[in-house]
């Protein structure tokens, strides 16, 4: 009785013994065309930029000069006449 290998096992064995075609270069480094996770990284960078901008804005608005200007704008807007 002969044992017959599962087709996937035979394919893996054949792929392991075959050399890559001559027109295909063997990968020596990262594949820069692979964009897996690119959107997640972009969202992370944009979020960090937004948090940094909010921090700078909070420091600016906490200053006494800016608070005085904002208070003057609100008082002018709410005053009648």
Gaussian input, Z-matrix of N, CA and C with variables (Angstrom, degrees):
# hf/3-21g

backbone

0 1
 N
 C     1     B1
 C     2     B2     1     A1
 N     3     B3     2     A2     1     D1
 C     4     B4     3     A3     2     D2
 C     5     B5     4     A4     3     D3
 N     6     B6     5     A5     4     D4
 C     7     B7     6     A6     5     D5
 C     8     B8     7     A7     6     D6
 N     9     B9     8     A8     7     D7
 C    10    B10     9     A9     8     D8
 C    11    B11    10    A10     9     D9
 N    12    B12    11    A11    10    D10
 C    13    B13    12    A12    11    D11
 C    14    B14    13    A13    12    D12
 N    15    B15    14    A14    13    D13
 C    16    B16    15    A15    14    D14
 C    17    B17    16    A16    15    D15
 N    18    B18    17    A17    16    D16
 C    19    B19    18    A18    17    D17
 C    20    B20    19    A19    18    D18
 N    21    B21    20    A20    19    D19
 C    22    B22    21    A21    20    D20
 C    23    B23    22    A22    21    D21
 N    24    B24    23    A23    22    D22
 C    25    B25    24    A24    23    D23
 C    26    B26    25    A25    24    D24
 N    27    B27    26    A26    25    D25
 C    28    B28    27    A27    26    D26
 C    29    B29    28    A28    27    D27
 N    30    B30    29    A29    28    D28
 C    31    B31    30    A30    29    D29
 C    32    B32    31    A31    30    D30
 N    33    B33    32    A32    31    D31
 C    34    B34    33    A33    32    D32
 C    35    B35    34    A34    33    D33
 N    36    B36    35    A35    34    D34
 C    37    B37    36    A36    35    D35
 C    38    B38    37    A37    36    D36
 N    39    B39    38    A38    37    D37
 C    40    B40    39    A39    38    D38
 C    41    B41    40    A40    39    D39
 N    42    B42    41    A41    40    D40
 C    43    B43    42    A42    41    D41
 C    44    B44    43    A43    42    D42
 N    45    B45    44    A44    43    D43
 C    46    B46    45    A45    44    D44
 C    47    B47    46    A46    45    D45
 N    48    B48    47    A47    46    D46
 C    49    B49    48    A48    47    D47
 C    50    B50    49    A49    48    D48
 N    51    B51    50    A50    49    D49
 C    52    B52    51    A51    50    D50
 C    53    B53    52    A52    51    D51
 N    54    B54    53    A53    52    D52
 C    55    B55    54    A54    53    D53
 C    56    B56    55    A55    54    D54
 N    57    B57    56    A56    55    D55
 C    58    B58    57    A57    56    D56
 C    59    B59    58    A58    57    D57
 N    60    B60    59    A59    58    D58
 C    61    B61    60    A60    59    D59
 C    62    B62    61    A61    60    D60
 N    63    B63    62    A62    61    D61
 C    64    B64    63    A63    62    D62
 C    65    B65    64    A64    63    D63
 N    66    B66    65    A65    64    D64
 C    67    B67    66    A66    65    D65
 C    68    B68    67    A67    66    D66
 N    69    B69    68    A68    67    D67
 C    70    B70    69    A69    68    D68
 C    71    B71    70    A70    69    D69
 N    72    B72    71    A71    70    D70
 C    73    B73    72    A72    71    D71
 C    74    B74    73    A73    72    D72
 N    75    B75    74    A74    73    D73
 C    76    B76    75    A75    74    D74
 C    77    B77    76    A76    75    D75
 N    78    B78    77    A77    76    D76
 C    79    B79    78    A78    77    D77
 C    80    B80    79    A79    78    D78
 N    81    B81    80    A80    79    D79
 C    82    B82    81    A81    80    D80
 C    83    B83    82    A82    81    D81
 N    84    B84    83    A83    82    D82
 C    85    B85    84    A84    83    D83
 C    86    B86    85    A85    84    D84
 N    87    B87    86    A86    85    D85
 C    88    B88    87    A87    86    D86
 C    89    B89    88    A88    87    D87
 N    90    B90    89    A89    88    D88
 C    91    B91    90    A90    89    D89
 C    92    B92    91    A91    90    D90
 N    93    B93    92    A92    91    D91
 C    94    B94    93    A93    92    D92
 C    95    B95    94    A94    93    D93
 N    96    B96    95    A95    94    D94
 C    97    B97    96    A96    95    D95
 C    98    B98    97    A97    96    D96
 N    99    B99    98    A98    97    D97
 C   100   B100    99    A99    98    D98
 C   101   B101   100   A100    99    D99
 N   102   B102   101   A101   100   D100
 C   103   B103   102   A102   101   D101
 C   104   B104   103   A103   102   D102
 N   105   B105   104   A104   103   D103
 C   106   B106   105   A105   104   D104
 C   107   B107   106   A106   105   D105
 N   108   B108   107   A107   106   D106
 C   109   B109   108   A108   107   D107
 C   110   B110   109   A109   108   D108
 N   111   B111   110   A110   109   D109
 C   112   B112   111   A111   110   D110
 C   113   B113   112   A112   111   D111
 N   114   B114   113   A113   112   D112
 C   115   B115   114   A114   113   D113
 C   116   B116   115   A115   114   D114
 N   117   B117   116   A116   115   D115
 C   118   B118   117   A117   116   D116
 C   119   B119   118   A118   117   D117
 N   120   B120   119   A119   118   D118
 C   121   B121   120   A120   119   D119
 C   122   B122   121   A121   120   D120
 N   123   B123   122   A122   121   D121
 C   124   B124   123   A123   122   D122
 C   125   B125   124   A124   123   D123
 N   126   B126   125   A125   124   D124
 C   127   B127   126   A126   125   D125
 C   128   B128   127   A127   126   D126
 N   129   B129   128   A128   127   D127
 C   130   B130   129   A129   128   D128
 C   131   B131   130   A130   129   D129
 N   132   B132   131   A131   130   D130
 C   133   B133   132   A132   131   D131
 C   134   B134   133   A133   132   D132
 N   135   B135   134   A134   133   D133
 C   136   B136   135   A135   134   D134
 C   137   B137   136   A136   135   D135
 N   138   B138   137   A137   136   D136
 C   139   B139   138   A138   137   D137
 C   140   B140   139   A139   138   D138
 N   141   B141   140   A140   139   D139
 C   142   B142   141   A141   140   D140
 C   143   B143   142   A142   141   D141
 N   144   B144   143   A143   142   D142
 C   145   B145   144   A144   143   D143
 C   146   B146   145   A145   144   D144
 N   147   B147   146   A146   145   D145
 C   148   B148   147   A147   146   D146
 C   149   B149   148   A148   147   D147
 N   150   B150   149   A149   148   D148
 C   151   B151   150   A150   149   D149
 C   152   B152   151   A151   150   D150
 N   153   B153   152   A152   151   D151
 C   154   B154   153   A153   152   D152
 C   155   B155   154   A154   153   D153
 N   156   B156   155   A155   154   D154
 C   157   B157   156   A156   155   D155
 C   158   B158   157   A157   156   D156
 N   159   B159   158   A158   157   D157
 C   160   B160   159   A159   158   D158
 C   161   B161   160   A160   159   D159
 N   162   B162   161   A161   160   D160
 C   163   B163   162   A162   161   D161
 C   164   B164   163   A163   162   D162
 N   165   B165   164   A164   163   D163
 C   166   B166   165   A165   164   D164
 C   167   B167   166   A166   165   D165
 N   168   B168   167   A167   166   D166
 C   169   B169   168   A168   167   D167
 C   170   B170   169   A169   168   D168
 N   171   B171   170   A170   169   D169
 C   172   B172   171   A171   170   D170
 C   173   B173   172   A172   171   D171
 N   174   B174   173   A173   172   D172
 C   175   B175   174   A174   173   D173
 C   176   B176   175   A175   174   D174
 N   177   B177   176   A176   175   D175
 C   178   B178   177   A177   176   D176
 C   179   B179   178   A178   177   D177
 N   180   B180   179   A179   178   D178
 C   181   B181   180   A180   179   D179
 C   182   B182   181   A181   180   D180
 N   183   B183   182   A182   181   D181
 C   184   B184   183   A183   182   D182
 C   185   B185   184   A184   183   D183
 N   186   B186   185   A185   184   D184
 C   187   B187   186   A186   185   D185
 C   188   B188   187   A187   186   D186
 N   189   B189   188   A188   187   D187
 C   190   B190   189   A189   188   D188
 C   191   B191   190   A190   189   D189
 N   192   B192   191   A191   190   D190
 C   193   B193   192   A192   191   D191
 C   194   B194   193   A193   192   D192
 N   195   B195   194   A194   193   D193
 C   196   B196   195   A195   194   D194
 C   197   B197   196   A196   195   D195
 N   198   B198   197   A197   196   D196
 C   199   B199   198   A198   197   D197
 C   200   B200   199   A199   198   D198
 N   201   B201   200   A200   199   D199
 C   202   B202   201   A201   200   D200
 C   203   B203   202   A202   201   D201
 N   204   B204   203   A203   202   D202
 C   205   B205   204   A204   203   D203
 C   206   B206   205   A205   204   D204
 N   207   B207   206   A206   205   D205
 C   208   B208   207   A207   206   D206
 C   209   B209   208   A208   207   D207
 N   210   B210   209   A209   208   D208
 C   211   B211   210   A210   209   D209
 C   212   B212   211   A211   210   D210
 N   213   B213   212   A212   211   D211
 C   214   B214   213   A213   212   D212
 C   215   B215   214   A214   213   D213
 N   216   B216   215   A215   214   D214
 C   217   B217   216   A216   215   D215
 C   218   B218   217   A217   216   D216
 N   219   B219   218   A218   217   D217
 C   220   B220   219   A219   218   D218
 C   221   B221   220   A220   219   D219
 N   222   B222   221   A221   220   D220
 C   223   B223   222   A222   221   D221
 C   224   B224   223   A223   222   D222
 N   225   B225   224   A224   223   D223
 C   226   B226   225   A225   224   D224
 C   227   B227   226   A226   225   D225
 N   228   B228   227   A227   226   D226
 C   229   B229   228   A228   227   D227
 C   230   B230   229   A229   228   D228
 N   231   B231   230   A230   229   D229
 C   232   B232   231   A231   230   D230
 C   233   B233   232   A232   231   D231
 N   234   B234   233   A233   232   D232
 C   235   B235   234   A234   233   D233
 C   236   B236   235   A235   234   D234
 N   237   B237   236   A236   235   D235
 C   238   B238   237   A237   236   D236
 C   239   B239   238   A238   237   D237
 N   240   B240   239   A239   238   D238
 C   241   B241   240   A240   239   D239
 C   242   B242   241   A241   240   D240

   B1=1.4486
   B2=1.5333
   B3=1.2942
   B4=1.4618
   B5=1.5192
   B6=1.3206
   B7=1.4588
   B8=1.5251
   B9=1.2936
   B10=1.4614
   B11=1.5262
   B12=1.3243
   B13=1.4644
   B14=1.5250
   B15=1.2962
   B16=1.4618
   B17=1.5354
   B18=1.3437
   B19=1.4746
   B20=1.5306
   B21=1.3423
   B22=1.4572
   B23=1.5177
   B24=1.3367
   B25=1.4646
   B26=1.5157
   B27=1.3373
   B28=1.4688
   B29=1.5157
   B30=1.3371
   B31=1.4613
   B32=1.5277
   B33=1.3278
   B34=1.4593
   B35=1.5207
   B36=1.3304
   B37=1.4607
   B38=1.5186
   B39=1.3181
   B40=1.4554
   B41=1.5289
   B42=1.3263
   B43=1.4580
   B44=1.5215
   B45=1.3042
   B46=1.4587
   B47=1.5225
   B48=1.3355
   B49=1.4566
   B50=1.5171
   B51=1.3331
   B52=1.4586
   B53=1.5179
   B54=1.3280
   B55=1.4582
   B56=1.5277
   B57=1.3178
   B58=1.4666
   B59=1.5240
   B60=1.3224
   B61=1.4616
   B62=1.5279
   B63=1.3085
   B64=1.4586
   B65=1.5246
   B66=1.3278
   B67=1.4612
   B68=1.5217
   B69=1.3138
   B70=1.4511
   B71=1.5186
   B72=1.3235
   B73=1.4654
   B74=1.5180
   B75=1.3158
   B76=1.4555
   B77=1.5245
   B78=1.3270
   B79=1.4622
   B80=1.5194
   B81=1.3187
   B82=1.4561
   B83=1.5330
   B84=1.3136
   B85=1.4622
   B86=1.5096
   B87=1.3308
   B88=1.4627
   B89=1.5278
   B90=1.3111
   B91=1.4589
   B92=1.5213
   B93=1.3320
   B94=1.4625
   B95=1.5138
   B96=1.3249
   B97=1.4644
   B98=1.5215
   B99=1.3216
   B100=1.4625
   B101=1.5208
   B102=1.3278
   B103=1.4616
   B104=1.5302
   B105=1.3147
   B106=1.4550
   B107=1.5273
   B108=1.3144
   B109=1.4600
   B110=1.5141
   B111=1.3264
   B112=1.4631
   B113=1.5240
   B114=1.3068
   B115=1.4652
   B116=1.5179
   B117=1.3140
   B118=1.4584
   B119=1.5184
   B120=1.3165
   B121=1.4649
   B122=1.5330
   B123=1.3260
   B124=1.4612
   B125=1.5284
   B126=1.3184
   B127=1.4682
   B128=1.5264
   B129=1.3146
   B130=1.4675
   B131=1.5113
   B132=1.3260
   B133=1.4607
   B134=1.5273
   B135=1.3293
   B136=1.4665
   B137=1.5297
   B138=1.3179
   B139=1.4675
   B140=1.5291
   B141=1.3361
   B142=1.4620
   B143=1.5340
   B144=1.3239
   B145=1.4624
   B146=1.5241
   B147=1.3370
   B148=1.4677
   B149=1.5274
   B150=1.3222
   B151=1.4664
   B152=1.5273
   B153=1.3310
   B154=1.4639
   B155=1.5219
   B156=1.3399
   B157=1.4700
   B158=1.5238
   B159=1.3176
   B160=1.4677
   B161=1.5275
   B162=1.3220
   B163=1.4670
   B164=1.5178
   B165=1.3457
   B166=1.4678
   B167=1.5270
   B168=1.3112
   B169=1.4610
   B170=1.5292
   B171=1.3205
   B172=1.4639
   B173=1.5226
   B174=1.3354
   B175=1.4734
   B176=1.5236
   B177=1.3295
   B178=1.4726
   B179=1.5241
   B180=1.3290
   B181=1.4614
   B182=1.5234
   B183=1.3353
   B184=1.4666
   B185=1.5319
   B186=1.3166
   B187=1.4713
   B188=1.5213
   B189=1.3320
   B190=1.4723
   B191=1.5244
   B192=1.3222
   B193=1.4697
   B194=1.5209
   B195=1.3014
   B196=1.4636
   B197=1.5221
   B198=1.3181
   B199=1.4606
   B200=1.5209
   B201=1.3262
   B202=1.4602
   B203=1.5229
   B204=1.3410
   B205=1.4656
   B206=1.5271
   B207=1.3190
   B208=1.4685
   B209=1.5243
   B210=1.3205
   B211=1.4715
   B212=1.5364
   B213=1.3298
   B214=1.4634
   B215=1.5257
   B216=1.3276
   B217=1.4822
   B218=1.5234
   B219=1.3279
   B220=1.4708
   B221=1.5344
   B222=1.3327
   B223=1.4775
   B224=1.5362
   B225=1.3216
   B226=1.4729
   B227=1.5204
   B228=1.3237
   B229=1.4683
   B230=1.5132
   B231=1.3310
   B232=1.4608
   B233=1.5340
   B234=1.2966
   B235=1.4775
   B236=1.5239
   B237=1.3122
   B238=1.4780
   B239=1.5133
   B240=1.2942
   B241=1.4381
   B242=1.4276
   A1=108.69
   A2=116.88
   A3=121.17
   A4=110.07
   A5=115.22
   A6=120.51
   A7=108.48
   A8=115.05
   A9=120.19
   A10=107.43
   A11=115.63
   A12=120.40
   A13=109.65
   A14=114.43
   A15=121.23
   A16=108.16
   A17=119.14
   A18=121.03
   A19=113.67
   A20=117.95
   A21=119.76
   A22=111.22
   A23=116.26
   A24=120.24
   A25=109.69
   A26=117.12
   A27=119.84
   A28=110.98
   A29=117.66
   A30=120.97
   A31=111.12
   A32=116.96
   A33=120.51
   A34=110.37
   A35=117.05
   A36=120.34
   A37=110.70
   A38=117.81
   A39=121.25
   A40=110.62
   A41=116.80
   A42=119.51
   A43=110.86
   A44=117.36
   A45=120.88
   A46=111.37
   A47=118.11
   A48=120.46
   A49=112.49
   A50=117.84
   A51=120.26
   A52=110.37
   A53=115.79
   A54=120.32
   A55=108.98
   A56=116.97
   A57=118.61
   A58=110.34
   A59=118.01
   A60=120.69
   A61=111.29
   A62=116.92
   A63=121.82
   A64=112.17
   A65=117.79
   A66=120.01
   A67=112.72
   A68=118.04
   A69=122.51
   A70=109.93
   A71=117.02
   A72=120.29
   A73=109.57
   A74=115.52
   A75=121.00
   A76=107.59
   A77=117.11
   A78=122.05
   A79=110.47
   A80=116.37
   A81=121.65
   A82=112.03
   A83=117.57
   A84=120.87
   A85=110.20
   A86=115.96
   A87=119.56
   A88=111.42
   A89=114.95
   A90=121.20
   A91=107.60
   A92=117.19
   A93=121.85
   A94=111.98
   A95=118.66
   A96=120.98
   A97=111.68
   A98=116.89
   A99=121.13
   A100=109.27
   A101=117.28
   A102=121.82
   A103=112.17
   A104=116.85
   A105=120.84
   A106=109.28
   A107=117.14
   A108=122.53
   A109=114.32
   A110=118.50
   A111=120.61
   A112=111.37
   A113=117.59
   A114=119.51
   A115=111.04
   A116=117.40
   A117=120.52
   A118=110.11
   A119=117.44
   A120=121.06
   A121=110.38
   A122=116.56
   A123=119.57
   A124=110.86
   A125=117.50
   A126=120.27
   A127=110.24
   A128=116.46
   A129=119.99
   A130=112.20
   A131=117.54
   A132=121.31
   A133=110.67
   A134=116.77
   A135=119.98
   A136=110.61
   A137=117.17
   A138=120.71
   A139=110.51
   A140=116.92
   A141=119.86
   A142=111.03
   A143=116.96
   A144=120.15
   A145=110.54
   A146=117.35
   A147=121.31
   A148=111.04
   A149=117.04
   A150=120.37
   A151=110.03
   A152=117.05
   A153=120.12
   A154=111.56
   A155=116.40
   A156=120.84
   A157=110.27
   A158=117.65
   A159=121.17
   A160=110.59
   A161=116.83
   A162=119.96
   A163=111.97
   A164=115.94
   A165=120.17
   A166=110.05
   A167=116.93
   A168=121.28
   A169=110.83
   A170=117.66
   A171=120.91
   A172=111.12
   A173=116.60
   A174=119.92
   A175=110.22
   A176=116.34
   A177=120.19
   A178=110.38
   A179=117.21
   A180=120.32
   A181=112.99
   A182=117.24
   A183=119.97
   A184=111.69
   A185=117.60
   A186=120.73
   A187=111.24
   A188=115.86
   A189=121.76
   A190=111.39
   A191=117.96
   A192=120.68
   A193=110.99
   A194=116.38
   A195=120.86
   A196=110.17
   A197=116.95
   A198=119.80
   A199=110.82
   A200=117.24
   A201=120.90
   A202=111.44
   A203=117.03
   A204=120.21
   A205=111.18
   A206=116.45
   A207=120.13
   A208=111.11
   A209=116.95
   A210=121.09
   A211=109.83
   A212=117.16
   A213=121.25
   A214=111.51
   A215=117.00
   A216=121.38
   A217=110.37
   A218=116.96
   A219=120.91
   A220=110.02
   A221=117.44
   A222=119.84
   A223=110.11
   A224=118.14
   A225=120.66
   A226=110.90
   A227=116.79
   A228=120.57
   A229=110.88
   A230=117.56
   A231=120.79
   A232=113.60
   A233=117.38
   A234=119.60
   A235=109.52
   A236=114.59
   A237=120.97
   A238=108.89
   A239=116.09
   A240=119.72
   A241=114.56
   D1=129.74
   D2=-179.56
   D3=-99.30
   D4=140.92
   D5=177.71
   D6=-88.52
   D7=130.52
   D8=178.97
   D9=-104.88
   D10=125.46
   D11=-179.20
   D12=-74.91
   D13=147.43
   D14=176.45
   D15=-60.55
   D16=143.58
   D17=-176.72
   D18=-55.56
   D19=-38.29
   D20=-179.61
   D21=-65.61
   D22=-37.74
   D23=179.33
   D24=-66.49
   D25=-42.02
   D26=177.70
   D27=-62.44
   D28=-41.78
   D29=179.62
   D30=-63.00
   D31=-41.10
   D32=179.27
   D33=-64.83
   D34=-41.52
   D35=178.90
   D36=-63.53
   D37=-41.67
   D38=-179.86
   D39=-67.53
   D40=-39.88
   D41=-179.85
   D42=-66.83
   D43=-36.72
   D44=-179.07
   D45=-67.43
   D46=-33.55
   D47=-176.89
   D48=-87.94
   D49=-20.15
   D50=-179.02
   D51=-83.14
   D52=144.39
   D53=175.78
   D54=-87.14
   D55=154.41
   D56=179.40
   D57=-65.00
   D58=151.21
   D59=178.73
   D60=-58.99
   D61=154.61
   D62=-175.86
   D63=-65.36
   D64=-30.02
   D65=-177.41
   D66=-78.86
   D67=-9.25
   D68=-179.46
   D69=-104.56
   D70=126.24
   D71=178.39
   D72=-81.80
   D73=146.17
   D74=177.60
   D75=-77.00
   D76=131.94
   D77=-176.47
   D78=-66.07
   D79=125.84
   D80=178.64
   D81=-109.37
   D82=-10.03
   D83=-177.36
   D84=-152.70
   D85=-166.34
   D86=-179.07
   D87=-66.82
   D88=149.68
   D89=177.29
   D90=-89.37
   D91=101.50
   D92=-175.23
   D93=-71.73
   D94=-11.22
   D95=177.77
   D96=-79.92
   D97=-18.13
   D98=-179.21
   D99=-75.86
   D100=116.41
   D101=-176.66
   D102=-104.77
   D103=25.45
   D104=179.24
   D105=-62.05
   D106=125.36
   D107=178.12
   D108=83.04
   D109=5.86
   D110=-177.37
   D111=-64.69
   D112=-41.92
   D113=-179.41
   D114=-64.78
   D115=-39.96
   D116=179.78
   D117=-62.71
   D118=-41.89
   D119=178.74
   D120=-65.27
   D121=-40.60
   D122=179.45
   D123=-64.07
   D124=-42.01
   D125=177.96
   D126=-62.93
   D127=-39.88
   D128=178.60
   D129=-63.04
   D130=-43.00
   D131=-179.74
   D132=-66.69
   D133=-43.05
   D134=179.06
   D135=-64.28
   D136=-39.13
   D137=178.65
   D138=-63.56
   D139=-43.87
   D140=178.75
   D141=-63.73
   D142=-39.22
   D143=178.03
   D144=-64.04
   D145=-41.77
   D146=179.54
   D147=-64.57
   D148=-40.03
   D149=178.77
   D150=-66.18
   D151=-40.89
   D152=177.92
   D153=-63.30
   D154=-43.19
   D155=178.54
   D156=-63.29
   D157=-41.26
   D158=179.17
   D159=-64.07
   D160=-37.82
   D161=178.08
   D162=-64.59
   D163=-44.06
   D164=178.11
   D165=-63.60
   D166=-43.11
   D167=179.66
   D168=-62.94
   D169=-39.78
   D170=179.15
   D171=-64.24
   D172=-39.59
   D173=178.80
   D174=-66.07
   D175=-41.71
   D176=-179.60
   D177=-65.06
   D178=-45.64
   D179=-177.36
   D180=-70.97
   D181=-18.18
   D182=179.78
   D183=-79.51
   D184=-12.30
   D185=179.92
   D186=-69.26
   D187=148.33
   D188=-176.91
   D189=-65.74
   D190=-37.65
   D191=-178.83
   D192=-63.38
   D193=-45.43
   D194=-178.33
   D195=-67.46
   D196=-39.44
   D197=178.34
   D198=-63.12
   D199=-38.57
   D200=177.31
   D201=-64.52
   D202=-41.97
   D203=177.89
   D204=-63.50
   D205=-44.74
   D206=179.95
   D207=-64.26
   D208=-40.55
   D209=178.60
   D210=-62.62
   D211=-41.14
   D212=178.18
   D213=-63.22
   D214=-41.26
   D215=178.90
   D216=-63.20
   D217=-44.19
   D218=-178.79
   D219=-67.48
   D220=-41.37
   D221=-179.79
   D222=-65.54
   D223=-39.97
   D224=177.95
   D225=-64.82
   D226=-38.10
   D227=-178.23
   D228=-69.71
   D229=-32.75
   D230=-176.36
   D231=-91.45
   D232=-9.86
   D233=-177.77
   D234=-81.77
   D235=145.47
   D236=178.58
   D237=-102.68
   D238=132.45
   D239=171.00
   D240=94.10

